[in-house]
Amino acid sequence: MSIPTHKPPSFAPDSSRKTDFAYRERHKFYNSRRWKSLRKQYIQRNPLCADCEAIGVYTPAENVHHVVERLEAPELAYEWSNLQSLCIPCHNRKRV
C-alpha cells in the first residue's frame, strides 16, 4: 500500500505578482537610492514610534510611513512633513 505524498503549502510570494505593474513600481520606489537615503535620515532624526510615543510608550521605530499614501499623492512621496516613524506593529495596523 502506497502512502500518498502531499506537497506542503508554499508561503513564497506568488510569482505572478512579480509581473504586476503596481508590485514592480512599489519595489522600484522603496529600493531607490533617494528613498533609502531619506528613510535613513528620517529614522535618525525621529527614532521613536510616533503612535507609541503619543500614548507615553517609547518604542524604537523601524518603518517610515507615508501619512498620505504615496499612490494617492505622489507629489508628497518625499515630503518630510508627510512621513512618520513607526514600529512594526503600529505600521501594520495602519496598512490594514
C-alpha positions as CSV (number, residue, x, y, z in Angstrom):
1,M,0.0,0.0,0.0
2,S,1.4,3.3,-1.0
3,I,1.1,6.4,1.2
4,P,0.1,9.4,-0.7
5,T,2.6,12.3,-0.5
6,H,1.3,15.8,-0.2
7,K,3.1,18.9,-1.1
8,P,3.4,21.2,1.9
9,P,1.8,24.6,1.4
10,S,4.1,27.2,0.0
11,F,4.5,30.5,1.7
12,A,6.6,32.0,-1.0
13,P,5.2,35.1,-2.8
14,D,3.0,34.4,-5.8
15,S,5.4,34.5,-8.8
16,S,2.7,36.1,-10.9
17,R,2.8,39.1,-8.6
18,K,6.3,39.9,-9.8
19,T,4.9,40.8,-13.2
20,D,2.2,43.1,-11.7
21,F,2.9,46.7,-12.5
22,A,2.0,48.0,-9.1
23,Y,4.3,45.5,-7.4
24,R,7.2,46.4,-9.7
25,E,6.6,50.2,-9.1
26,R,6.4,49.7,-5.3
27,H,9.6,47.7,-5.4
28,K,11.4,50.3,-7.6
29,F,10.4,53.1,-5.3
30,Y,11.3,51.5,-1.9
31,N,14.6,50.3,-3.3
32,S,15.6,53.6,-4.8
33,R,18.7,55.4,-3.5
34,R,16.6,58.5,-2.9
35,W,14.1,56.8,-0.7
36,K,16.7,54.8,1.2
37,S,18.6,58.0,1.9
38,L,15.5,59.9,3.0
39,R,14.3,57.0,5.2
40,K,17.7,56.7,6.9
41,Q,17.8,60.5,7.7
42,Y,14.2,60.4,8.9
43,I,14.7,57.5,11.3
44,Q,17.9,59.1,12.6
45,R,16.0,62.3,13.5
46,N,12.8,60.5,14.6
47,P,14.0,57.3,16.2
48,L,10.8,56.6,18.2
49,C,7.4,55.3,17.0
50,A,5.1,58.3,16.7
51,D,2.0,56.4,17.7
52,C,3.5,54.7,20.7
53,E,5.1,58.0,21.8
54,A,1.7,59.7,21.7
55,I,0.4,57.3,24.4
56,G,3.6,57.6,26.5
57,V,5.3,54.4,25.3
58,Y,8.8,54.7,23.9
59,T,9.4,52.1,21.2
60,P,12.1,52.3,18.6
61,A,10.8,53.0,15.1
62,E,11.7,50.6,12.3
63,N,9.5,51.9,9.5
64,V,8.9,55.2,7.8
65,H,5.2,55.5,6.9
66,H,3.6,57.9,4.4
67,V,0.8,59.7,6.2
68,V,-1.0,60.3,2.9
69,E,-0.4,57.2,0.7
70,R,2.2,57.9,-1.9
71,L,0.0,56.4,-4.6
72,E,-2.8,58.9,-3.7
73,A,-0.5,61.9,-3.7
74,P,2.8,61.0,-5.5
75,E,4.0,64.6,-5.1
76,L,4.2,64.0,-1.3
77,A,6.3,60.8,-1.6
78,Y,9.5,62.6,-0.5
79,E,7.9,65.3,1.7
80,W,9.3,65.2,5.2
81,S,6.0,66.5,6.6
82,N,4.2,63.5,5.1
83,L,6.4,60.9,6.9
84,Q,6.0,59.3,10.2
85,S,8.3,56.9,12.1
86,L,6.5,53.8,13.3
87,C,7.3,50.5,15.0
88,I,6.3,47.4,13.0
89,P,3.1,46.7,14.9
90,C,1.8,50.3,14.5
91,H,2.8,50.3,10.9
92,N,1.0,47.0,10.2
93,R,-2.2,48.4,11.9
94,K,-2.1,51.4,9.5
95,R,-1.6,49.3,6.5
96,V,-4.8,47.2,7.1
